[in-house]
């Protein structure tokens, strides 16, 4: 299955795009998505470990299975003062 993954802030800048397509096997999980995204876009690999993943507007842990048509967003950590 091919998922469109939305990227924000530093991830968007590092990947050079607002969204990227990621190919996963049926039954792929958020952990699989992190791994494939890091392989395809090495510039974002370091941020992925610390980033939150939202699936269909809900934060998801790495064990969550993904399905075709899921809306996936990767939200990097933020800091401020």
NORNORLIN-V656144 format. One record per helix or strand of 2 or more residues. SS is the DSSP state (hx for helix, st for strand). FROM is the first residue (numbers start at 1). LEN is the number of residues. If there is no record, write none. Layout:
# NORNORLIN-V656144
ss:SS from:FROM len:LEN
ss:SS from:FROM len:LEN
This chain:
# NORNORLIN-V656144
ss:st from:2 len:6
ss:hx from:9 len:7
ss:st from:19 len:5
ss:hx from:30 len:11
ss:hx from:42 len:7
ss:st from:52 len:4
ss:st from:58 len:3
ss:st from:72 len:4
